[in-house]
């Protein structure tokens, strides 16, 4: 499997949401350092920096919601999306409080701790459930990733560890960045978390490819999509990423110039 690009069908057939959660995210009562840092970055972005608006789209949510706990305080409506039907089904399970749903308690408590009251985690979960209005299919390789649905551009688009898994080379990465960026309205924000220098990650018995990226590659692609980078931060690993060869993370906040600029 080494060096072989795992495309859409591999994800549709072999990506196991529960296997992904158990091997990459489940850390008992302690948040894995990788995901704790990402929550800290989103807390800074939405709480400290005050980025807010009406609608946020999360591109490539996977089966995950941890990346949305801070956002639900800053946006009236969140749209979660993913290519893979079984991931969207997992999101719906959590929204419906299915007893079989993935347990995000550790991560929601951590976000609440960042906000000053760890004990408000149940209220936070309910607020996020109210704020997620839709769970939609998406394909970042399409000019309109939400095709055939056409939505008006939104205030903010976030994406966490998605594009590097969807692209087999840098030109494709740059074009998908433009596709995703097209969903942002002038004056709106594009926020990315990406894994650095990763070529693969493993879920269960399956190896999935990842595009090797550096911070400069990500910044250049965001600028090429017509955005101004407001700030970015490289995030070293305090512990290895589970079942992958990643060497770090990168978080970036960018703004699409308003039409008057």
Secondary structure, DSSP 8 states (H G I E B T S, - for coil): -TT----HHHHHHH--HHHHIIIII--TTS--HHHHHHHHHHHIIIIIS---EEEEEEET-TT--GGGTTGGGTEEEEEEEES-HHHHHHHHHHHTT-TTS---HHHHHHHHHHHT-GGGHHHHHHHHHHHEEEEEE--TTSSSTTTT-----EEEEEEES-HHHH-SSHHHHHHHHHHHHTTEEEEEEEEEEEESS--EEEETTEEEE-----HHHHHHHHHHTTEEEEEEEEE--SS--TTB----EEEEEEEE--TT-
